Amino acid sequence: METLLEKYIEAAKQVDPIKCVGRISKVQGLLIESRGPAAIIGEICRIEAPRKRGVIEAEVVGLRDETVQLMAYQETGGIEVGNRVVASGRELEVPVSPKLLGRVLNAQGQAVDGKGAVQSALYYPAMGSPPDPLKRKRVTKRVCTGVRAIDGLLTVGRGQRLGIFAGTGVGKSTLLGMIARNTDADVNVVALIGERGREVNDFIENDLGPEGLARSVLIVTPSNSPPLSRLRGAYVATAAAEYFRDQGLDVMLLFDSVTRFARAQREIGLAIGEPPATRGYTPSMFDQMPKLLERCGTSEKGTITGFYTVLVDGDDLDEPVSDTARGILDGHIVLSRSLAQGYHYPAIDILASISRLAPEVSGPATNKAAGVMRRLIALYAENEDLINVGAYHAGSNSAIDEAVEKHSEIRAFLIQEVTEKSSIQDTLSQMARIAGSPIPETETDIKTKQAKE
């Protein structure tokens, strides 16, 4: 009985019998201003809108003199001057429990899949803090994604954070779906931030499938959502991932996309009067991005491995969001439009991509084989024009001859069907054959050998 009443007892403790109330004084575009209530930035307020016959939840995003600046989680239609604004005394929190698996949530951590509310006595703050850097465990073990190009040449460690950089329509969401289905992580947390509404069911049914959904949590804020929803959806997803990490699990956080998160912060910043800094992005965007991305990684209990997509404006990898994300993350995977146009999927540009922790989580044999393959890819790319026009004659250079000879085999290794899963053993075997080296040992092989000894 005590367990059943626990959440009600905790809720009663949180109740403040004294209500802080204000009145709406102005509504302009995205911004709502009120005289009062006494509130802090980040606090949730309830706007009573009689004409809408309901309550609209909003968050305090700024304070100026005696004016409270708010942004709503829903559309602002029905709000008028004089409406009551009641401070809740709480900030955004997420109900967390193992029952989150298989569920779809919105930016406020509420279930939107028609399966009922997620009942839990435990709540995690959406705006959490990153783990203490001195208490983070080192990244020493690989995580398998089931994608050959990544597992072989861009090896990812458990607790590492990588960016997937690409323009529109090059296959970012499809690659995330492949990773979500095939990864050996314990739990997936998928954040679809600012994506097309049509893509939500497509991702669930086509990319995840029933098997992937059963061990996944989705946080969805489509592109037509107010900017505050798009912004907070990112933090809710990270909080859900932190809960599973704290249970000692290895979590895969698949985040699509950082660019739309940054644009939401820009919209909010401009609305409350921040000056634009670089290409219209406000200083708060550059402040918030590291606070979000640094929450991913290792802790004393578990890991969160993060794949963050970055929508590159005009295929310019040096635009502000891409440049900022690349400086924070532990590596980047670049998707090439020219490869995608040639029906080369996943369209990963190996030479432009790097995993900073690959040498730490791969064995010497794997690193050597990956180095040989990278060298062959680079040699072929440097001499591709000469080869294609017939200006290069076989025998002129033995290294280029090898690159030409193995080009088709390397290309076949890098191309992978969306529904195809490649085991780590198969990936390493193919790499060894191409590189002409012994088959690299996997972590499982090494542990088995140590146990026998």
C-alpha positions in Angstrom: 0.0 0.0 0.0 2.9 2.3 0.8 4.3 1.8 -2.7 0.9 2.6 -4.3 0.5 5.8 -2.3 4.1 6.9 -2.7 3.6 9.1 -5.8 0.5 10.7 -4.2 2.4 11.5 -1.0 5.3 13.0 -3.0 2.8 15.1 -5.0 1.2 16.4 -1.9 4.6 17.5 -0.5 5.2 19.4 -3.7 1.9 21.4 -3.5 2.3 25.1 -2.5 -1.0 26.3 -0.9 -0.1 29.9 -1.8 -0.7 30.6 -5.5 1.4 33.2 -7.3 -0.9 34.9 -9.9 -0.3 37.4 -12.7 -2.2 38.8 -15.7 -1.5 38.7 -19.4 -0.4 42.2 -20.6 0.8 41.5 -24.1 0.9 38.8 -26.8 3.1 39.4 -29.8 4.1 36.7 -32.1 5.7 33.9 -30.1 6.1 36.0 -27.0 3.6 36.3 -24.2 4.1 38.9 -21.5 2.4 39.2 -18.1 2.5 41.4 -15.0 3.6 38.8 -12.5 3.5 36.1 -11.2 6.7 35.8 -9.1 8.5 33.1 -11.0 12.0 32.0 -12.0 13.3 31.3 -15.5 12.3 27.8 -16.5 9.3 27.7 -14.3 6.1 26.2 -15.7 3.0 28.5 -15.6 -0.6 27.8 -16.5 -2.5 30.4 -18.5 -6.2 30.2 -18.0 -7.9 30.9 -21.3 -11.7 30.9 -20.9 -12.4 31.5 -24.6 -10.4 28.3 -25.4 -12.1 26.6 -22.5 -8.9 25.2 -21.2 -5.5 25.9 -19.7 -2.3 26.6 -21.8 1.0 25.6 -20.3 3.9 28.0 -20.8 7.4 28.4 -19.5 9.2 31.5 -18.2 11.9 32.4 -20.7 12.8 35.8 -19.6 12.4 38.5 -16.9 12.4 42.2 -17.6 11.7 44.7 -14.8 8.3 43.6 -13.5 7.4 41.8 -16.8 7.5 38.0 -17.1 8.2 36.7 -20.6 6.6 33.4 -21.4 6.5 30.9 -24.3 3.7 28.4 -24.7 4.1 24.7 -25.3 1.0 24.8 -27.5 -0.5 27.2 -29.9 -1.4 30.6 -28.4 -4.8 31.0 -30.0 -7.4 32.0 -27.4 -5.1 33.9 -25.1 -6.1 37.5 -24.5 -5.0 40.5 -22.3 -6.1 40.0 -18.7 -6.0 36.2 -18.6 -4.8 34.8 -15.3 -1.3 33.3 -15.2 -0.7 30.9 -12.3 2.9 29.9 -11.4 3.2 26.1 -10.7 6.4 26.3 -8.6 8.0 23.6 -10.7 10.2 23.2 -13.7 9.9 20.7 -16.5 10.2 17.1 -15.3 9.9 13.7 -17.0 8.2 10.7 -15.5 10.7 7.8 -15.9 10.5 4.1 -15.5 11.1 0.9 -17.5 7.5 1.4 -18.8 8.9 4.1 -21.1 10.1 1.4 -23.5 7.9 1.2 -26.6 6.3 4.6 -25.9 6.1 7.9 -27.8 6.3 11.1 -25.8 5.9 14.8 -26.5 8.1 17.7 -25.4 6.5 17.7 -21.9 7.2 14.0 -21.4 3.6 13.1 -21.9 2.6 10.0 -23.8 1.0 10.8 -27.2 0.6 7.2 -28.6 -2.9 6.5 -27.2 -1.6 3.9 -24.8 -2.4 5.9 -21.6 -0.1 8.0 -19.4 3.3 6.8 -18.2 2.7 6.2 -14.5 5.7 6.7 -12.3 6.6 8.1 -8.9 10.1 9.0 -10.2 10.7 12.2 -12.2 13.9 13.4 -13.8 14.5 17.1 -14.4 14.6 17.9 -18.2 17.3 20.6 -17.6 19.8 18.3 -15.9 23.5 18.8 -15.5 26.3 16.9 -17.3 28.2 14.3 -15.2 31.3 15.5 -13.3 34.1 15.3 -15.8 36.5 13.8 -13.2 34.0 11.0 -12.5 33.4 10.0 -16.1 34.7 6.6 -17.0 37.0 6.4 -20.0 35.6 5.2 -23.3 37.3 1.8 -23.8 34.7 -0.6 -25.4 33.2 -0.5 -28.8 29.5 -0.3 -29.6 28.3 -2.2 -32.7 25.9 -0.4 -35.0 25.4 -3.1 -37.6 26.6 -0.7 -40.3 29.9 -2.0 -41.9 31.3 1.4 -42.8 30.9 2.6 -39.2 31.9 -0.5 -37.3 34.9 -1.1 -39.5 36.3 2.3 -40.5 34.7 4.7 -38.0 34.6 2.5 -34.9 32.4 4.0 -32.1 32.9 3.5 -28.4 30.2 3.1 -25.7 29.7 6.7 -24.4 31.1 8.4 -27.5 29.2 11.3 -29.2 29.3 11.6 -33.0 27.7 14.0 -35.4 26.1 12.9 -38.7 26.5 15.9 -41.1 24.5 16.1 -44.3 22.3 18.3 -46.4 18.6 17.5 -47.0 17.6 14.2 -48.5 21.0 12.4 -48.2 19.9 9.7 -45.8 20.4 10.9 -42.2 17.1 9.5 -40.9 17.5 6.2 -42.8 21.0 5.8 -41.3 19.6 6.5 -37.8 17.0 3.8 -38.4 19.6 1.3 -39.4 21.6 2.0 -36.2 18.4 1.8 -34.0 17.5 -1.6 -35.4 20.9 -3.2 -35.4 22.8 -1.8 -32.5 23.9 -4.0 -29.6 23.1 -1.2 -27.1 20.5 -2.1 -24.4 18.1 0.8 -25.0 17.4 3.3 -27.8 16.2 6.8 -27.1 15.1 8.5 -30.3 14.5 12.3 -30.5 12.7 13.5 -33.6 13.1 17.3 -33.1 11.5 19.5 -35.7 11.0 16.8 -38.3 8.2 16.4 -40.7 5.0 15.0 -39.1 4.8 12.5 -41.9 8.2 11.0 -40.9 7.2 10.0 -37.4 5.1 7.0 -38.4 7.5 6.2 -41.2 10.3 6.0 -38.8 8.4 3.9 -36.3 7.1 1.4 -38.9 9.8 1.3 -41.5 13.0 2.3 -39.8 12.4 0.9 -36.3 10.0 -1.9 -36.8 8.3 -3.8 -33.9 11.6 -5.2 -32.7 13.3 -1.9 -32.6 10.3 -0.1 -31.0 10.1 -2.6 -28.2 13.5 -1.4 -26.8 13.1 2.2 -27.7 11.6 5.5 -26.4 10.6 8.1 -28.9 10.3 11.8 -28.2 8.5 13.6 -31.0 8.1 17.4 -31.6 7.2 17.9 -35.3 8.1 21.0 -37.3 4.8 22.6 -36.8 5.3 22.6 -33.0 6.0 25.9 -31.2 9.8 26.6 -30.8 9.7 25.9 -27.0 8.4 22.4 -27.7 11.1 21.8 -30.2 13.7 23.1 -27.8 12.5 21.2 -24.7 11.9 17.9 -26.6 15.7 17.7 -26.9 16.1 18.0 -23.1 13.3 15.5 -22.4 15.0 12.9 -24.6 18.3 13.4 -22.9 16.7 13.1 -19.5 15.1 9.8 -20.5 18.5 8.6 -21.7 20.0 9.6 -18.4 17.5 7.5 -16.5 18.4 4.3 -18.3 22.1 5.1 -18.0 21.6 5.4 -14.3 20.2 1.9 -14.3 23.6 0.7 -15.5 22.5 0.2 -19.1 24.3 1.1 -22.4 21.9 3.6 -24.1 21.9 4.7 -27.7 20.7 8.3 -28.1 19.6 9.0 -31.7 19.0 12.7 -32.1 17.5 14.2 -35.3 18.4 17.1 -35.5 20.7 19.5 -33.7 20.1 22.1 -36.4 16.4 22.3 -35.7 17.1 22.5 -31.9 19.5 25.4 -32.6 16.9 27.2 -34.8 14.3 26.9 -32.1 16.7 28.5 -29.6 17.3 31.2 -32.2 13.6 31.9 -32.6 13.2 32.2 -28.8 16.2 34.3 -28.4 15.2 36.8 -31.1 11.6 37.0 -29.7 12.8 38.0 -26.2 15.2 40.6 -27.6 18.6 38.9 -27.9 20.9 40.5 -30.5 21.7 38.2 -33.4 25.4 37.2 -33.5 26.5 34.8 -36.3 24.1 34.4 -39.3 21.2 35.4 -37.1 22.0 32.9 -34.3 21.8 34.4 -30.9 24.4 34.0 -28.1 22.0 31.7 -26.2 22.3 29.1 -28.9 26.0 28.9 -28.5 25.5 28.7 -24.8 22.8 26.0 -24.8 24.4 23.6 -27.4 27.3 22.4 -25.2 25.0 22.1 -22.2 22.9 19.7 -24.1 25.6 17.7 -25.9 27.8 17.3 -22.8 25.1 15.5 -20.9 25.7 12.5 -23.2 28.6 10.1 -22.5 29.8 7.9 -19.7 29.0 8.1 -16.0 29.9 6.0 -13.0 26.9 3.7 -13.7 26.3 3.4 -17.5 26.8 5.0 -20.9 24.9 7.1 -23.4 26.3 6.8 -27.0 25.0 9.7 -29.0 24.5 10.1 -32.7 23.4 13.7 -33.5 22.4 14.6 -37.0 23.3 18.1 -38.2 21.4 19.5 -41.2 24.1 21.3 -43.1 22.8 24.5 -44.7 23.8 24.6 -48.4 26.2 21.7 -47.8 28.5 24.2 -46.0 30.2 22.3 -43.1 31.6 25.6 -41.8 28.2 27.2 -41.0 27.7 28.1 -37.3 25.7 25.1 -36.1 27.9 22.6 -37.9 31.1 24.3 -36.8 30.0 24.5 -33.1 28.8 20.9 -33.0 31.9 19.5 -34.6 34.0 21.3 -32.0 32.1 19.6 -29.1 31.5 16.1 -30.4 33.9 13.2 -30.5 33.9 12.7 -34.2 31.8 13.3 -37.3 30.3 11.2 -40.1 29.8 13.2 -43.3 27.2 12.0 -45.8 28.0 12.9 -49.4 25.3 14.1 -51.8 27.4 12.9 -54.8 27.5 9.4 -53.3 23.8 9.4 -52.6 23.1 10.5 -56.2 25.1 7.5 -57.4 22.9 5.2 -55.2 25.7 4.5 -52.8 24.0 4.0 -49.4 24.7 4.7 -46.7 26.3 7.7 -48.4 29.2 8.0 -45.9 32.3 9.9 -47.2 35.0 7.9 -45.4 37.8 10.3 -46.1 35.8 13.3 -44.7 34.7 11.4 -41.6 36.5 10.5 -38.4 35.9 8.8 -35.1 38.3 10.4 -32.6 38.1 7.4 -30.3 38.4 4.6 -32.9 42.1 3.8 -31.9 41.1 3.5 -28.3 38.2 1.0 -28.8 39.7 -1.1 -31.6 42.5 -3.6 -31.5 45.8 -3.1 -33.4 44.7 -5.5 -36.2 41.5 -3.6 -36.8 43.3 -0.2 -36.8 45.8 -1.6 -39.3 43.2 -3.0 -41.6 41.2 0.3 -41.4 44.4 2.2 -42.2 45.1 0.1 -45.3 41.5 0.6 -46.6 41.6 4.3 -46.0 44.9 4.6 -47.9 43.4 2.7 -50.8 40.3 4.8 -50.9 42.4 8.0 -50.8 44.8 6.8 -53.6 41.8 6.0 -55.8 40.1 9.3 -55.1 43.4 11.2 -55.9 43.8 9.5 -59.3 40.2 8.9 -60.2 40.1 11.4 -63.1 43.2 9.9 -64.7 41.8 6.4 -64.2 38.4 7.2 -65.7 39.8 8.9 -68.9 42.3 6.1 -69.4 45.4 8.3 -68.8 46.7 6.0 -66.1 48.5 2.9 -67.3 48.6 -0.2 -65.1 52.1 -0.9 -63.8 53.1 2.7 -63.5 52.6 2.7 -59.7 52.1 -0.5 -57.6 50.1 1.3 -54.9 47.7 2.8 -57.4 47.4 -0.6 -59.1 46.3 -2.1 -55.8 43.8 0.7 -55.2 42.3 0.1 -58.7 42.2 -3.6 -58.2 40.4 -3.4 -54.8 38.1 -0.5 -55.6 35.1 -2.6 -56.5 35.6 -4.8 -53.4 35.9 -1.7 -51.1 32.8 -0.2 -52.7 30.8 -3.4 -52.1 31.9 -3.4 -48.5 30.7 0.2 -47.9 27.4 -0.2 -49.6 24.7 -1.8 -47.4 21.0 -2.4 -47.9 18.7 -0.6 -45.4 17.4 -4.0 -44.1 20.8 -5.7 -44.0 22.5 -6.2 -40.6 26.2 -6.9 -40.6 27.7 -8.7 -37.6 30.9 -7.4 -36.2 32.6 -10.7 -37.1 31.5 -10.5 -40.7 32.6 -6.8 -40.9 36.1 -7.6 -39.6 36.5 -10.7 -41.8 35.7 -8.6 -44.9 38.1 -5.9 -43.8 40.9 -8.5 -43.3 40.3 -10.0 -46.7 40.5 -6.6 -48.4 43.5 -5.4 -46.4 45.3 -8.8 -46.7 45.8 -9.0 -43.0 44.8 -11.5 -40.2 41.2 -11.4 -39.1 41.0 -8.8 -36.2 39.7 -10.2 -32.9 36.5 -8.9 -31.5 36.1 -8.1 -27.8 34.1 -11.4 -27.4 37.0 -13.4 -28.9 39.5 -11.7 -26.6 37.4 -12.3 -23.5 36.9 -16.0 -24.5 40.6 -16.5 -25.0 41.4 -14.9 -21.6 38.8 -17.1 -19.9 40.4 -20.2 -21.4 43.8 -19.1 -20.3 
